[in-house]
Every structure is written in C-alpha cells, then in structure tokens.
C-alpha cells in the first residue's frame, strides 16, 4: 500500500481572495502561491465561516459553525472543546504540530497539537473583551487607536518579525522531519497581510502609489453604506483615520507588500520542503482565515459579508507523486470548514458528530456543484446585531437582524454594486435563499444567544465598566521569539 503523503496546511491572516496574480489581480504579485495553484486546484468561491480571526479559527479547528460552538467573537477563543481535527489525528497516532498563529486561548490547552511552536494566542488568554459590548447604546468606541496601525508604509513591525521567526522555525522543522518514517501533519500560521500595514521595503517597493488599482465605492463619490455598516463604521477608527489620500494609498501599497512578503515566506517554506527531500510526498493546502476590505466602501479590516472580507483564497496542491491529477480551478462553493474535513479525509481519521463541511479532495474530482450553499455569520466587534451570509451558485444573500437584507448576483455583478433585495423581479430568489438560510439556523434565536453569552461573560469579568478596559485595542501582540 502506498504511503499516505505528509500534509502541510498554511493559513495566513486577512488575505483577500482576489489578491493573487493567479486569481487575475491587476497588481498583486504572488509567484509562490501561483506555483502552488499551477500544480493544484484553486477554489474560486471559498468563504470564511466568520469574518474575524478568533471565531473563524475556532470553526476551522472543530469543523463547526460559530453558533454551534459559541465562539462568537475575539474574546471567546477555542479551548480545545469541542474536539477537532487535531485530536482526531492524535487519536490515530499521526504526528500533528503547529508553528505560528493559532489565536486560541492558551498554549496549556489541549487543542489537538502534540507541540505548539511559538504560538500566537489571544492577548492574556482573554482577547478583546471590550468588543463583546455590542449593543448600540452600550458599546465601546476605540477612537484613540487607528485600526491599521499608528504608522503605515515601508519598514518592519513586530508582525513582520514574527512571520520571519515562524518561517525560520518551519524550515528547521521540515529539515528535521525528513527523518520521520510515518506521515506527519504540520499547521503553519502566518500573520501577514494582517495589519499593522507596514511591509518590508523590498516588498513595499513592488507597489508604486501611482500603480495601485482605482478606488471603488467611496462615499465621497456618492456611495451610501448599508445602515448596519454605517453603525459598524462608528466602532473603530477606519476611513476617518487617514491624514490624507497619500497616506491612504500608502496603506494599500503596504497591504499588497505584506501579501508579497507572505508569499515570499510561503516560497521559503516550499523550498525547505524540497531541500528536505519531502516535496514529492507532501500535499499542501493554503488558505486564510478571512479577507480585508482595504478601503472598498470606505471600510477597513474585515467584519462584514462582502467579497473583500468574507471570501478567502483556497489552494489544494496534492503531492506530486499523487495518483490523480487535479483540475486547475473549482467553482463549487467551499469554506474553511471544508479544510477541516479534508484533513480528516487525508489521514482517514474519525471525528464523531455532525459537521457541515466536505472533503475538498472529492470536490476536485467532480463537476462544479452550483447547488451547494455555504454559510457565514458575524457577532463580534462593532456589530449591533448578527450578520449572516448564504452563498449558493450565482447568488449571495446577506441578512442583518433588524435591518433590510442584501441580495447580489455575483455572476452578473461580481463587485456587488447592485443590491437586488428590494427588486420585485427577484422576490422569488430572495424567498428561496431566506428559507435555505433558515435551514442552517434561526437567525433571531442565534442573535439572541450570542448577546446572552457575551453579556454573561461581561458580567463574570465584573461588569461593563471593567470589561470595556480589557483586551488589546487592535492587533494581538505576538509572542517573543
């Protein structure tokens, strides 16, 4: 029987699905991700289960929706319960370790890894507690901190330094793993291109300010934000934080620079895999926890259901020695939850319980499934109520509890310029998608559940006045390396 290939899973942070040259982006330079895509399958319609770090990563760990695990926001990290794919691999005797960002609670938790190398977890084991105060008349406003960083542009930050250390450790790990007789699973968590938007000079310089893509959907040009998003925008410093248009453009250039820096580190890791002699026997999966708005609709960060924020890159590159050749792209809607099922499938590991994900391997071998629906939800910082998304075929439905929904035809309108929810010609489509959304969960009940859990946590910390002071105001500090 042929040996099961090793599995290398690389998860970046806040990488727009379109910000790859292999995805046709006009400026993003990602030669190493392009190489992975060229020898594997790129999923063109993949999404996060929640467009913010901690809930997305808890969902990835367990293969379950946020409303199932109750990991609602960045103050409710994964603790190792419920059990996830890492535990299932350990049960099977597979060597499974992590290097880099996990954003779980603490290294002491049994989260499914035999060893966690230089892990980044939530700040002080609690995370952004202040962000759990979400009711409009109670929530905390961090107007003294600019979300994208005090400085944007070329240079080094503690995040670029951390990624360099993660990559160094990964290269060393791969060299030593060459001695293993049995297949291994290694998870690598890179933080780029997450803010602070500071990119090493050589990568920042790839993106002259006069070469950047044109702006779109700026309020100064007449765009009007959805009312739910208007309220979200008031929670943190975003578009209102730039000194001038040049600084804003520098932030965009830095984001693309960080994307190329992340790609460079992926290349270093693949080169180390080759040097160790394991390249031909290793499958690589690349993805990100969520995307980045990058100024579209005057929004920055993530935290909404538009394509820039909720869509994620996803590449499955099978071991070159694999028996079946992959197809270049797959348009079947996919999710970060499907990576969880793929890891289980790869090692034929068992994880009891019902989960919505499917193995990506099966999707690469079948025709595109336009009937498959993918779901996402958001109950975290700035959200005065829950937001929910269903993507199915050409359609995307976004629902906000207490607000009007949005409906987009992504085949005809990939930039989500025209909301069809109030158009009577699409009433039947809207009704069908709403009904399917409610097959996943009761939106109002889940919204109430999230608020109740958050209020209980805030009370346990001593009340709103104390909770409002707890947690990093923006980016989680990386560990010392």
C-alpha positions as CSV (number, residue, x, y, z in Angstrom):
1,X,0.0,0.0,0.0
2,X,1.3,3.5,-0.9
3,X,2.4,5.7,1.9
4,X,-0.1,8.5,2.9
5,X,1.5,11.8,1.9
6,X,2.5,14.3,4.5
7,X,0.1,17.2,4.9
8,X,1.3,20.9,5.2
9,X,-1.5,23.3,6.0
10,X,-0.6,27.0,5.7
11,X,-3.1,29.6,7.0
12,X,-2.3,33.3,6.5
13,X,-4.3,36.1,8.1
14,X,-6.6,38.6,6.4
15,X,-5.7,37.7,2.8
16,X,-8.2,38.9,0.2
17,X,-9.3,36.0,-2.1
18,X,-8.6,38.0,-5.2
19,X,-5.2,39.4,-4.1
20,X,-3.2,36.8,-6.0
21,X,-1.8,37.1,-9.5
22,X,-3.2,33.6,-10.3
23,X,-6.6,35.0,-9.5
24,X,-6.2,37.7,-12.0
25,X,-5.5,40.6,-9.6
26,X,-4.2,43.6,-11.5
27,X,-1.2,44.3,-9.2
28,X,-0.8,41.6,-6.5
29,X,2.5,39.7,-7.1
30,X,2.3,36.2,-5.6
31,X,4.6,33.9,-7.6
32,X,4.9,31.2,-5.0
33,X,1.1,30.9,-4.4
34,X,0.8,30.9,-8.2
35,X,3.2,27.9,-8.4
36,X,1.0,26.0,-5.8
37,X,-2.1,26.8,-7.8
38,X,-0.4,25.7,-11.1
39,X,0.2,22.2,-9.7
40,X,-3.1,22.0,-7.7
41,X,-6.6,23.3,-7.6
42,X,-7.6,26.9,-6.8
43,X,-11.1,27.2,-5.3
44,X,-12.7,30.3,-6.8
45,X,-15.7,30.6,-4.4
46,X,-14.4,29.9,-0.9
47,X,-15.5,31.7,2.3
48,X,-14.8,32.1,5.9
49,X,-17.3,30.8,8.5
50,X,-16.9,34.1,10.3
51,X,-15.1,37.3,9.0
52,X,-13.0,37.8,12.1
53,X,-10.0,35.9,13.5
54,X,-10.9,34.0,16.6
55,X,-14.4,32.7,15.6
56,X,-13.0,31.7,12.2
57,X,-10.1,29.8,13.7
58,X,-12.3,28.0,16.2
59,X,-14.6,26.9,13.4
60,X,-11.6,25.7,11.4
61,X,-10.3,23.7,14.4
62,X,-13.6,22.0,15.0
63,X,-15.3,22.0,11.6
64,X,-18.4,23.5,13.2
65,X,-20.3,26.8,12.9
66,X,-19.8,29.5,15.4
67,X,-23.4,29.3,16.7
68,X,-22.7,25.6,17.3
69,X,-19.5,26.1,19.4
70,X,-20.4,29.5,20.8
71,X,-17.1,31.0,19.9
72,X,-18.8,34.3,18.9
73,X,-16.1,36.9,19.0
74,X,-12.4,37.7,19.7
75,X,-12.9,37.3,23.4
76,X,-14.2,33.7,23.1
77,X,-11.3,31.7,21.8
78,X,-11.0,27.9,21.2
79,X,-10.0,26.0,24.3
80,X,-9.8,22.5,22.8
81,X,-13.5,21.8,23.2
82,X,-15.2,20.5,21.3
83,X,-12.6,18.2,19.9
84,X,-11.4,18.9,16.4
85,X,-9.3,17.5,13.6
86,X,-6.1,17.8,15.6
87,X,-7.5,15.5,18.3
88,X,-8.7,13.0,15.7
89,X,-5.2,12.8,14.1
90,X,-3.6,12.4,17.6
91,X,-6.1,9.5,18.2
92,X,-4.8,7.9,15.1
93,X,-1.1,8.3,16.1
94,X,-0.3,11.0,13.5
95,X,2.4,13.5,14.4
96,X,0.5,16.8,14.3
97,X,2.2,20.0,15.4
98,X,1.7,23.8,14.9
99,X,4.0,26.7,14.2
100,X,2.8,30.3,14.4
101,X,-0.5,32.0,14.9
102,X,-3.4,29.9,16.2
103,X,-5.4,32.6,18.1
104,X,-6.8,30.0,20.5
105,X,-6.9,30.6,24.3
106,X,-3.6,29.4,25.6
107,X,-0.7,27.0,25.0
108,X,-1.7,25.0,28.0
109,X,-5.0,23.9,26.4
110,X,-5.1,20.5,24.7
111,X,-6.1,21.9,21.3
112,X,-5.1,19.0,19.2
113,X,-1.3,19.6,18.6
114,X,1.5,17.5,20.1
115,X,3.6,20.6,20.2
116,X,2.7,24.3,19.6
117,X,5.8,26.1,18.4
118,X,5.9,29.9,19.1
119,X,2.1,30.1,19.1
120,X,0.3,33.4,19.0
121,X,-2.8,33.2,21.1
122,X,-5.4,35.8,22.2
123,X,-4.0,38.6,24.5
124,X,-3.7,37.4,28.1
125,X,-5.9,34.4,27.4
126,X,-8.9,36.6,27.2
127,X,-8.8,38.6,23.9
128,X,-10.8,41.7,23.0
129,X,-13.3,41.7,25.8
130,X,-14.3,45.3,25.1
131,X,-15.5,44.2,21.6
132,X,-18.1,42.0,23.2
133,X,-20.0,45.1,24.4
134,X,-22.1,45.5,21.2
135,X,-25.5,47.0,21.9
136,X,-25.7,50.4,20.3
137,X,-26.3,52.3,23.5
138,X,-23.6,50.5,25.4
139,X,-20.7,49.6,23.1
140,X,-17.2,50.8,23.4
141,X,-15.6,53.2,20.9
142,X,-11.9,52.9,20.4
143,X,-11.5,56.3,18.7
144,X,-8.0,56.8,20.1
145,X,-6.5,53.9,18.2
146,X,-6.2,53.6,14.4
147,X,-7.0,50.0,13.5
148,X,-4.5,49.8,10.6
149,X,-1.6,51.0,12.9
150,X,-0.1,54.2,14.0
151,X,2.3,54.2,11.0
152,X,1.7,52.7,7.6
153,X,4.2,52.2,4.8
154,X,7.6,50.6,4.4
155,X,9.5,49.2,7.3
156,X,9.4,46.4,9.9
157,X,6.8,45.7,12.6
158,X,6.6,43.1,15.3
159,X,4.3,41.2,12.9
160,X,6.8,41.0,10.1
161,X,9.5,39.9,12.6
162,X,7.2,37.3,13.9
163,X,6.4,35.9,10.5
164,X,10.1,35.7,9.8
165,X,10.6,33.7,13.0
166,X,7.7,31.4,12.1
167,X,9.1,30.7,8.7
168,X,12.6,30.1,10.1
169,X,11.1,27.6,12.6
170,X,9.1,25.9,9.9
171,X,12.1,25.5,7.7
172,X,14.1,23.9,10.6
173,X,11.1,21.7,11.5
174,X,10.8,20.4,7.9
175,X,14.5,19.6,7.8
176,X,14.3,17.5,11.0
177,X,11.0,15.8,9.9
178,X,12.9,14.3,7.0
179,X,13.9,11.6,9.4
180,X,10.3,10.6,10.1
181,X,9.1,7.2,8.8
182,X,5.4,8.0,9.2
183,X,3.4,10.8,7.5
184,X,3.0,14.0,9.5
185,X,0.6,16.9,9.6
186,X,2.1,20.4,10.1
187,X,-0.1,23.5,10.5
188,X,1.7,26.9,9.9
189,X,0.1,30.2,10.8
190,X,1.4,33.3,9.2
191,X,0.1,36.7,10.3
192,X,0.7,38.7,7.1
193,X,-1.0,40.5,5.4
194,X,-2.9,41.4,8.7
195,X,-2.4,45.0,9.9
196,X,-0.3,46.9,11.1
197,X,0.1,47.9,7.5
198,X,3.9,48.0,7.5
199,X,5.7,46.0,4.8
200,X,9.5,45.3,4.4
201,X,10.9,47.8,1.9
202,X,11.7,45.3,-0.9
203,X,8.1,44.2,-0.9
204,X,6.5,47.7,-0.4
205,X,8.5,49.0,-3.3
206,X,6.8,46.5,-5.6
207,X,3.7,48.7,-5.5
208,X,4.3,52.4,-6.5
209,X,1.4,54.5,-5.4
210,X,0.6,55.5,-9.0
211,X,0.2,51.8,-10.0
212,X,-2.5,50.9,-7.5
213,X,-5.9,49.8,-8.7
214,X,-8.5,52.6,-8.8
215,X,-10.7,53.3,-5.9
216,X,-14.2,52.0,-5.9
217,X,-17.4,52.6,-3.9
218,X,-16.1,55.6,-2.0
219,X,-18.7,57.7,-0.1
220,X,-17.1,60.8,-1.5
221,X,-18.2,59.6,-4.9
222,X,-21.8,59.1,-3.9
223,X,-21.7,55.5,-2.4
224,X,-24.0,55.0,0.6
225,X,-23.2,52.4,3.1
226,X,-25.9,49.9,4.3
227,X,-27.3,51.2,7.6
228,X,-25.9,48.2,9.5
229,X,-22.4,49.0,8.1
230,X,-22.8,52.7,9.0
231,X,-23.2,51.7,12.6
232,X,-20.3,49.3,12.3
233,X,-18.1,52.0,11.0
234,X,-18.5,54.1,14.1
235,X,-17.0,51.5,16.4
236,X,-13.3,51.9,15.4
237,X,-11.1,54.3,13.5
238,X,-11.1,53.3,9.8
239,X,-11.6,55.6,6.9
240,X,-11.8,58.6,9.2
241,X,-8.2,57.9,10.4
242,X,-6.2,58.8,7.3
243,X,-4.3,62.1,7.3
244,X,-4.6,62.5,3.5
245,X,-5.1,60.4,0.3
246,X,-1.4,59.8,0.0
247,X,-1.3,58.1,3.4
248,X,-4.3,56.1,2.5
249,X,-2.7,54.9,-0.7
250,X,0.5,54.0,1.2
251,X,-1.7,51.8,3.4
252,X,-3.0,50.0,0.4
253,X,0.5,49.6,-1.1
254,X,1.7,48.2,2.3
255,X,-1.1,45.7,2.3
256,X,-0.1,44.4,-1.1
257,X,3.6,44.5,0.0
258,X,2.6,42.3,3.0
259,X,0.8,40.0,0.7
260,X,4.0,39.6,-1.4
261,X,6.0,39.2,1.9
262,X,3.7,36.4,3.0
263,X,4.0,34.8,-0.5
264,X,7.8,35.0,-0.1
265,X,7.6,33.2,3.2
266,X,5.4,30.5,1.6
267,X,8.2,30.2,-1.0
268,X,10.8,29.7,1.6
269,X,8.8,27.0,3.3
270,X,8.3,25.2,0.0
271,X,12.0,25.5,-0.8
272,X,12.8,24.0,2.6
273,X,10.4,21.1,1.9
274,X,12.2,20.5,-1.4
275,X,15.6,20.7,0.3
276,X,14.5,18.1,2.9
277,X,13.6,15.6,0.2
278,X,9.9,15.5,1.2
279,X,8.3,17.7,-1.5
280,X,7.2,14.9,-3.7
281,X,5.4,13.2,-0.8
282,X,3.7,16.2,0.7
283,X,0.3,17.7,0.0
284,X,0.0,21.5,0.6
285,X,-3.2,23.4,1.5
286,X,-3.1,27.2,1.5
287,X,-5.9,29.5,2.8
288,X,-6.6,32.4,5.1
289,X,-9.0,33.0,8.0
290,X,-10.8,35.8,6.2
291,X,-10.2,38.7,3.9
292,X,-9.6,42.5,4.1
293,X,-11.8,45.4,2.9
294,X,-8.9,47.6,2.1
295,X,-10.9,50.8,1.7
296,X,-13.6,49.4,-0.6
297,X,-16.9,51.1,0.6
298,X,-14.7,53.1,2.9
299,X,-14.3,50.0,5.1
300,X,-11.0,48.7,6.6
301,X,-10.3,45.4,8.2
302,X,-12.9,42.6,7.9
303,X,-16.1,42.2,9.9
304,X,-18.7,42.1,7.1
305,X,-20.0,39.8,4.4
306,X,-18.9,41.5,1.2
307,X,-16.4,39.6,-1.0
308,X,-13.4,41.5,0.1
309,X,-14.0,40.5,3.7
310,X,-15.8,37.1,3.6
311,X,-14.2,35.4,0.6
312,X,-10.9,33.6,1.2
313,X,-8.1,32.2,-1.0
314,X,-8.0,28.4,-1.1
315,X,-5.5,26.2,-2.9
316,X,-5.1,22.5,-2.6
317,X,-1.8,21.3,-4.2
318,X,-1.5,17.5,-3.9
319,X,1.8,15.7,-3.6
320,X,3.5,15.5,-7.0
321,X,3.5,11.7,-6.5
322,X,-0.3,11.6,-6.2
323,X,-2.0,9.2,-8.5
324,X,-4.8,11.6,-9.7
325,X,-4.1,14.9,-11.4
326,X,-6.1,17.8,-10.1
327,X,-8.1,20.3,-12.2
328,X,-6.9,23.9,-12.3
329,X,-9.9,25.5,-10.7
330,X,-13.1,24.5,-8.9
331,X,-16.1,26.8,-8.7
332,X,-18.0,24.8,-6.1
333,X,-18.7,27.0,-3.1
334,X,-16.3,26.0,-0.3
335,X,-15.5,27.0,3.2
336,X,-12.7,26.9,5.8
337,X,-14.8,24.2,7.4
338,X,-14.1,22.0,4.3
339,X,-10.3,22.1,5.1
340,X,-11.1,20.5,8.4
341,X,-12.9,17.7,6.7
342,X,-10.1,17.4,4.2
343,X,-7.5,16.9,6.9
344,X,-9.6,14.1,8.4
345,X,-10.1,12.6,5.0
346,X,-6.3,12.8,4.2
347,X,-5.5,10.6,7.2
348,X,-8.7,8.6,7.2
349,X,-9.3,9.9,10.8
350,X,-12.6,9.7,12.6
351,X,-14.2,12.7,14.4
352,X,-17.7,11.9,15.7
353,X,-20.5,14.4,15.3
354,X,-22.4,16.2,12.5
355,X,-20.5,18.9,10.7
356,X,-21.4,20.8,7.5
357,X,-18.0,20.5,5.8
358,X,-17.0,18.2,2.9
359,X,-13.6,17.0,1.8
360,X,-12.0,19.2,-0.8
361,X,-10.4,16.2,-2.4
362,X,-13.8,15.0,-3.6
363,X,-14.7,18.4,-4.9
364,X,-11.6,18.5,-7.1
365,X,-12.6,15.2,-8.8
366,X,-16.3,16.1,-9.6
367,X,-18.1,18.7,-11.7
368,X,-18.8,22.1,-10.1
369,X,-21.8,22.0,-7.8
370,X,-23.8,25.1,-8.2
371,X,-26.4,23.8,-5.7
372,X,-24.0,23.8,-2.7
373,X,-24.6,26.5,-0.2
374,X,-22.0,28.0,2.1
375,X,-22.9,29.9,5.3
376,X,-21.1,32.6,7.4
377,X,-22.0,34.6,10.4
378,X,-20.7,37.6,12.4
379,X,-21.4,38.5,16.0
380,X,-18.4,40.5,17.1
381,X,-16.8,43.9,17.3
382,X,-19.0,46.8,16.1
383,X,-22.0,44.6,15.2
384,X,-25.2,46.0,16.7
385,X,-26.9,42.7,15.6
386,X,-25.9,39.5,13.9
387,X,-25.0,39.4,10.3
388,X,-25.4,36.2,8.2
389,X,-24.5,35.2,4.7
390,X,-25.5,32.4,2.3
391,X,-23.7,31.9,-1.0
392,X,-25.3,29.5,-3.4
393,X,-24.4,29.3,-7.1
394,X,-24.5,32.8,-8.6
395,X,-26.4,34.3,-5.6
396,X,-25.3,35.8,-2.3
397,X,-27.8,36.7,0.4
398,X,-26.7,38.9,3.4
399,X,-29.1,39.2,6.3
400,X,-28.8,41.5,9.3
401,X,-31.1,41.0,12.2
402,X,-33.3,44.2,12.5
403,X,-32.2,45.6,9.1
404,X,-33.1,45.1,5.4
405,X,-31.2,42.2,3.6
406,X,-28.9,42.5,0.6
407,X,-29.0,40.2,-2.4
408,X,-26.3,40.1,-5.1
409,X,-26.0,38.2,-8.4
410,X,-22.3,37.5,-8.4
411,X,-22.2,36.2,-12.0
412,X,-23.6,39.4,-13.4
413,X,-22.3,41.7,-10.6
414,X,-19.0,40.3,-9.1
415,X,-18.2,43.7,-7.5
416,X,-21.6,43.7,-5.6
417,X,-22.6,47.1,-6.9
418,X,-26.3,46.4,-7.2
419,X,-28.4,45.2,-4.3
420,X,-31.4,43.2,-5.7
421,X,-33.2,42.6,-2.4
422,X,-35.8,45.2,-2.9
423,X,-36.3,44.5,-6.6
424,X,-39.6,42.7,-7.1
425,X,-38.3,40.8,-10.0
426,X,-36.0,38.8,-7.6
427,X,-38.6,38.3,-4.8
428,X,-38.7,34.5,-5.5
429,X,-35.0,34.2,-5.4
430,X,-34.8,36.1,-2.2
431,X,-37.5,33.9,-0.6
432,X,-35.8,30.7,-1.6
433,X,-32.4,31.8,-0.2
434,X,-34.0,33.1,3.0
435,X,-35.7,29.7,3.5
436,X,-32.4,27.9,2.9
437,X,-30.6,30.2,5.3
438,X,-33.1,29.2,8.0
439,X,-32.4,25.6,7.4
440,X,-28.9,26.3,8.8
441,X,-30.2,28.2,11.9
442,X,-32.8,30.5,13.3
443,X,-31.2,33.9,12.8
444,X,-33.1,35.7,15.5
445,X,-32.5,32.9,18.0
446,X,-28.8,32.8,17.3
447,X,-28.6,36.6,17.5
448,X,-30.2,36.5,21.0
449,X,-27.9,33.6,22.0
450,X,-24.8,35.5,21.1
451,X,-25.8,38.6,23.0
452,X,-26.7,36.4,26.0
453,X,-23.4,34.6,26.1
454,X,-21.5,37.9,25.7
455,X,-23.5,39.5,28.5
456,X,-22.8,36.6,30.8
457,X,-19.1,36.8,30.1
458,X,-19.0,40.6,30.7
459,X,-20.8,40.1,34.0
460,X,-18.3,37.4,35.0
461,X,-15.5,39.9,34.4
462,X,-17.1,42.4,36.8
463,X,-19.5,44.3,34.5
464,X,-19.3,46.6,31.5
465,X,-17.1,49.3,33.1
466,X,-14.3,46.7,33.7
467,X,-14.9,44.7,30.5
468,X,-14.6,47.9,28.5
469,X,-10.9,48.2,29.5
470,X,-9.9,44.6,28.8
471,X,-8.1,43.5,25.7
472,X,-5.7,44.8,23.1
473,X,-7.3,47.8,21.2
474,X,-6.3,46.5,17.8
475,X,-3.8,43.8,16.7
476,X,-3.0,41.0,19.1
477,X,0.7,41.3,20.3
478,X,2.8,38.5,19.0
479,X,4.9,36.3,21.4
480,X,8.5,36.8,22.0
481,X,10.6,34.7,19.6
